[in-house]
Amino acid sequence: MMQHLMISTQRILVLAPHTDDAELGCGGTIARLLREGKDVYVAAFSTAEASLPPGVPATRLRDEFLAAMETLGIPPEKSFVFGYPVRRLSYYRQEVLEELVKLRRQVNPNMVLLPSASDLHQDHQVLNVEGLRCFKDMTLWGYELPWNNISFSSQAFVTLETCDLQAKWGALQAYHSQFELSRPYFTWEFIESLARVRGVQVHAPYAEAFEVIRLRW
């Protein structure tokens, strides 16, 4: 299915609640899509300034996001970053929806990747619901962030080459702030082991798993 789906999918929009979610949830898939010549856009809705330690420049996560996008091969004109406050997206639900409508008009995607419906983080839930509201008539897949999930419905798998996983890890290395905070999911061991587990499920070296919210053929 993945091979045939990618033939008809030329423009992919990835929606991230925060500046590292796209890379963590589907960075390998982004790398594969780019390697196959697809047109990929990424939009992050919060730079999580309130989560930064005192004295850290307010633009740090924004700068790290843009550096990560550059590492993956996504140019600035296809990287969108908004300044909504972390853990407060629900207060700006209508504004978020309006930004999504603008992105739909600007990008005109064939496929949208966004947080899964089972993601428990409040910001992720808002982006899932508003993303579904805006893009309900096109292909929608939810990406996996295991630390936010009690359960996850893995209905689609994107197989990855080693180079795709290395590209994902290279992008994540732009987030020096997260390594300084010793996030347990910012380790090569975690990234590689999850991709290996998902790969075993579909007889591939590596893979990323997705919840299929809608599939338009």
The 8 nearest C-alpha neighbors of each residue, nearest first, counted from 0:
[[1, 3, 2, 4, 5, 155, 156, 157],
 [0, 2, 4, 3, 5, 157, 156, 155],
 [1, 3, 5, 0, 4, 6, 157, 7],
 [2, 4, 6, 0, 5, 1, 7, 8],
 [5, 3, 1, 6, 2, 7, 0, 8],
 [4, 6, 8, 2, 7, 3, 1, 9],
 [5, 7, 3, 4, 8, 2, 9, 1],
 [8, 6, 5, 4, 9, 3, 109, 216],
 [9, 7, 5, 109, 6, 10, 4, 110],
 [8, 10, 37, 38, 7, 109, 11, 5],
 [11, 9, 38, 108, 109, 39, 8, 37],
 [10, 12, 39, 110, 108, 111, 109, 40],
 [11, 13, 40, 111, 41, 108, 39, 112],
 [12, 14, 41, 112, 111, 113, 40, 42],
 [15, 13, 113, 42, 41, 112, 43, 12],
 [14, 16, 43, 21, 20, 17, 42, 44],
 [15, 17, 44, 43, 123, 45, 122, 126],
 [18, 16, 45, 15, 43, 20, 19, 44],
 [17, 19, 43, 64, 46, 20, 45, 60],
 [20, 18, 22, 17, 21, 23, 64, 15],
 [21, 19, 23, 15, 22, 17, 24, 18],
 [22, 20, 15, 24, 23, 25, 19, 26],
 [21, 23, 26, 20, 25, 19, 24, 167],
 [24, 22, 20, 21, 26, 25, 19, 144],
 [25, 23, 21, 143, 142, 144, 22, 20],
 [24, 26, 28, 27, 22, 21, 23, 29],
 [27, 25, 22, 167, 29, 28, 23, 21],
 [26, 28, 163, 30, 167, 164, 29, 25],
 [27, 29, 31, 25, 30, 26, 32, 157],
 [28, 30, 26, 32, 27, 31, 33, 25],
 [29, 31, 27, 33, 163, 28, 32, 34],
 [32, 30, 34, 28, 33, 29, 163, 35],
 [33, 31, 35, 29, 37, 34, 30, 28],
 [32, 34, 36, 30, 37, 35, 31, 29],
 [33, 35, 31, 32, 36, 30, 37, 163],
 [34, 36, 32, 33, 37, 31, 30, 5],
 [35, 37, 33, 34, 32, 38, 9, 31],
 [38, 36, 33, 9, 32, 35, 39, 10],
 [37, 39, 10, 9, 11, 36, 40, 33],
 [40, 38, 11, 10, 12, 37, 41, 33],
 [39, 41, 12, 77, 78, 13, 11, 42],
 [42, 40, 13, 78, 12, 14, 79, 77],
 [41, 43, 79, 14, 80, 78, 15, 13],
 [44, 42, 15, 80, 18, 17, 16, 45],
 [43, 45, 81, 16, 17, 80, 83, 82],
 [46, 44, 17, 83, 82, 47, 81, 85],
 [45, 47, 48, 60, 18, 61, 17, 82],
 [48, 46, 85, 45, 49, 50, 84, 17],
 [47, 49, 50, 51, 46, 57, 84, 85],
 [50, 48, 47, 51, 85, 84, 52, 46],
 [51, 49, 48, 47, 52, 85, 46, 53],
 [50, 52, 48, 49, 55, 53, 47, 57],
 [51, 53, 55, 54, 50, 49, 48, 176],
 [54, 52, 55, 51, 56, 50, 49, 57],
 [53, 55, 52, 56, 51, 57, 59, 48],
 [54, 56, 53, 52, 57, 51, 59, 58],
 [57, 55, 58, 59, 54, 51, 53, 48],
 [56, 58, 59, 48, 55, 60, 51, 61],
 [59, 57, 61, 56, 60, 62, 48, 46],
 [58, 60, 62, 61, 56, 57, 63, 55],
 [61, 59, 63, 62, 46, 58, 64, 18],
 [60, 62, 64, 58, 59, 63, 46, 65],
 [61, 63, 59, 65, 60, 64, 58, 66],
 [62, 64, 60, 66, 174, 61, 65, 173],
 [65, 63, 67, 61, 66, 62, 18, 60],
 [64, 66, 68, 62, 67, 63, 69, 61],
 [65, 67, 63, 69, 64, 68, 173, 70],
 [66, 68, 170, 70, 64, 173, 69, 65],
 [69, 67, 65, 73, 71, 70, 66, 72],
 [68, 70, 72, 66, 67, 71, 73, 74],
 [69, 71, 67, 68, 72, 170, 66, 169],
 [72, 70, 68, 69, 73, 170, 166, 67],
 [71, 73, 69, 70, 68, 74, 33, 30],
 [72, 74, 68, 69, 71, 77, 75, 78],
 [73, 75, 76, 77, 69, 72, 78, 68],
 [76, 74, 78, 77, 73, 65, 69, 79],
 [75, 77, 74, 78, 79, 73, 40, 41],
 [76, 78, 40, 75, 74, 73, 79, 41],
 [79, 77, 75, 41, 76, 42, 40, 74],
 [80, 78, 42, 41, 43, 77, 81, 76],
 [79, 81, 43, 42, 44, 78, 82, 61],
 [82, 80, 44, 45, 83, 43, 79, 46],
 [81, 83, 45, 46, 44, 84, 80, 47],
 [82, 84, 45, 81, 44, 85, 88, 46],
 [85, 83, 87, 45, 47, 82, 86, 88],
 [84, 86, 47, 87, 45, 83, 49, 88],
 [87, 85, 122, 88, 121, 84, 89, 120],
 [88, 86, 89, 85, 84, 90, 122, 91],
 [89, 87, 91, 90, 122, 86, 92, 125],
 [88, 90, 92, 87, 91, 125, 122, 121],
 [91, 89, 88, 87, 92, 93, 94, 86],
 [92, 90, 88, 94, 89, 93, 95, 87],
 [91, 93, 89, 95, 94, 90, 88, 96],
 [94, 92, 96, 95, 91, 97, 90, 129],
 [93, 95, 97, 91, 96, 92, 98, 99],
 [96, 94, 98, 92, 93, 97, 91, 99],
 [97, 95, 99, 93, 94, 98, 129, 100],
 [96, 98, 100, 94, 99, 95, 93, 101],
 [99, 97, 95, 101, 96, 100, 102, 94],
 [100, 98, 102, 96, 97, 101, 103, 95],
 [99, 101, 97, 103, 102, 98, 96, 133],
 [100, 102, 98, 104, 99, 103, 105, 97],
 [103, 101, 99, 105, 104, 100, 106, 98],
 [102, 104, 100, 107, 101, 106, 105, 99],
 [105, 103, 101, 102, 107, 106, 100, 99],
 [104, 106, 102, 103, 107, 101, 100, 108],
 [105, 107, 103, 108, 102, 104, 12, 10],
 [108, 106, 103, 104, 105, 109, 10, 102],
 [109, 107, 10, 11, 110, 106, 12, 103],
 [108, 110, 10, 8, 11, 9, 137, 138],
 [111, 109, 138, 11, 108, 139, 137, 12],
 [110, 112, 12, 139, 11, 13, 138, 113],
 [113, 111, 13, 140, 141, 139, 14, 12],
 [112, 114, 14, 141, 142, 13, 127, 115],
 [115, 113, 141, 142, 127, 123, 118, 116],
 [114, 116, 141, 117, 118, 142, 113, 210],
 [115, 117, 118, 127, 114, 124, 141, 128],
 [116, 118, 115, 148, 119, 151, 150, 149],
 [119, 117, 148, 147, 115, 116, 120, 124],
 [120, 118, 147, 117, 148, 121, 124, 123],
 [119, 121, 123, 122, 118, 147, 124, 86],
 [120, 122, 124, 123, 119, 86, 125, 89],
 [123, 121, 125, 88, 124, 86, 120, 16],
 [122, 124, 126, 120, 125, 121, 16, 114],
 [123, 125, 127, 121, 122, 126, 120, 128],
 [126, 124, 122, 128, 123, 127, 129, 89],
 [125, 127, 129, 123, 130, 124, 128, 16],
 [126, 128, 124, 130, 125, 114, 129, 131],
 [129, 127, 131, 125, 130, 126, 132, 124],
 [130, 128, 132, 126, 131, 127, 96, 125],
 [131, 129, 127, 133, 132, 128, 126, 134],
 [130, 132, 135, 128, 134, 129, 133, 127],
 [131, 133, 129, 130, 135, 134, 128, 96],
 [132, 134, 130, 131, 135, 129, 100, 99],
 [135, 133, 131, 136, 137, 132, 130, 139],
 [136, 134, 131, 132, 137, 133, 213, 139],
 [135, 137, 134, 138, 215, 213, 133, 131],
 [138, 136, 215, 135, 134, 139, 110, 109],
 [137, 139, 214, 110, 215, 213, 111, 109],
 [140, 138, 213, 111, 212, 112, 110, 137],
 [139, 141, 211, 112, 212, 210, 209, 113],
 [142, 140, 115, 210, 114, 113, 209, 112],
 [143, 141, 209, 114, 24, 115, 113, 25],
 [142, 144, 24, 145, 209, 208, 115, 141],
 [145, 143, 24, 146, 147, 148, 142, 23],
 [146, 144, 148, 147, 143, 149, 151, 150],
 [145, 147, 148, 144, 149, 184, 118, 143],
 [148, 146, 118, 145, 119, 144, 120, 149],
 [149, 147, 145, 118, 150, 146, 117, 119],
 [148, 150, 147, 151, 117, 145, 119, 118],
 [151, 149, 148, 117, 152, 145, 118, 147],
 [150, 152, 153, 148, 117, 149, 143, 210],
 [151, 153, 210, 154, 150, 209, 211, 117],
 [154, 152, 210, 209, 208, 155, 151, 156],
 [153, 155, 210, 211, 152, 209, 156, 208],
 [156, 154, 209, 208, 153, 210, 211, 157],
 [155, 157, 208, 207, 209, 158, 206, 154],
 [156, 158, 206, 207, 159, 28, 208, 1],
 [157, 159, 206, 205, 156, 203, 207, 198],
 [160, 158, 206, 205, 163, 157, 161, 27],
 [159, 161, 163, 162, 205, 164, 158, 204],
 [160, 162, 164, 163, 165, 159, 205, 204],
 [161, 163, 165, 160, 164, 166, 159, 30],
 [164, 162, 27, 166, 30, 160, 165, 161],
 [163, 165, 167, 27, 161, 166, 162, 168],
 [164, 166, 162, 168, 167, 163, 169, 161],
 [167, 165, 169, 163, 164, 168, 162, 170],
 [168, 166, 26, 164, 27, 170, 165, 169],
 [167, 169, 165, 171, 170, 166, 164, 172],
 [168, 170, 166, 172, 167, 171, 165, 70],
 [171, 169, 67, 167, 172, 168, 70, 173],
 [172, 170, 168, 173, 169, 174, 167, 67],
 [171, 173, 169, 174, 170, 168, 175, 67],
 [172, 174, 171, 67, 63, 170, 175, 66],
 [175, 173, 172, 63, 176, 177, 171, 178],
 [174, 176, 178, 177, 173, 179, 172, 63],
 [177, 175, 179, 174, 178, 180, 60, 59],
 [178, 176, 180, 179, 175, 174, 182, 181],
 [177, 179, 181, 175, 180, 176, 182, 185],
 [178, 180, 176, 177, 181, 175, 182, 174],
 [179, 181, 177, 178, 182, 176, 175, 183],
 [182, 180, 178, 179, 183, 177, 185, 184],
 [181, 183, 185, 184, 180, 177, 178, 186],
 [184, 182, 185, 181, 186, 189, 178, 180],
 [183, 185, 182, 186, 189, 190, 146, 187],
 [186, 184, 182, 183, 178, 187, 177, 189],
 [187, 185, 188, 189, 184, 190, 183, 182],
 [186, 188, 190, 189, 191, 185, 168, 192],
 [189, 187, 186, 191, 190, 192, 193, 184],
 [188, 190, 192, 186, 187, 191, 184, 193],
 [191, 189, 187, 193, 188, 192, 194, 186],
 [190, 192, 194, 188, 189, 193, 187, 195],
 [191, 193, 195, 189, 194, 190, 188, 196],
 [194, 192, 196, 195, 190, 191, 189, 197],
 [195, 193, 205, 206, 197, 191, 192, 196],
 [194, 196, 205, 198, 192, 193, 197, 191],
 [197, 195, 193, 199, 198, 194, 192, 200],
 [198, 196, 206, 194, 200, 195, 199, 207],
 [197, 199, 205, 206, 203, 195, 204, 200],
 [198, 200, 202, 196, 201, 197, 203, 195],
 [199, 201, 197, 198, 202, 196, 203, 206],
 [200, 202, 198, 199, 203, 197, 156, 206],
 [203, 201, 199, 200, 198, 204, 205, 197],
 [202, 204, 198, 205, 201, 199, 158, 206],
 [205, 203, 198, 195, 199, 202, 206, 159],
 [206, 204, 198, 195, 194, 159, 203, 158],
 [207, 205, 158, 198, 194, 159, 197, 157],
 [206, 208, 157, 156, 194, 197, 158, 25],
 [209, 207, 156, 153, 155, 197, 143, 157],
 [210, 208, 142, 155, 153, 141, 140, 154],
 [209, 211, 141, 153, 154, 152, 140, 212],
 [212, 210, 140, 213, 154, 209, 141, 155],
 [211, 213, 139, 140, 210, 141, 214, 138],
 [214, 212, 139, 138, 211, 215, 137, 140],
 [213, 215, 138, 216, 139, 137, 211, 212],
 [214, 216, 138, 137, 213, 136, 139, 110],
 [215, 214, 4, 138, 7, 137, 3, 8]]
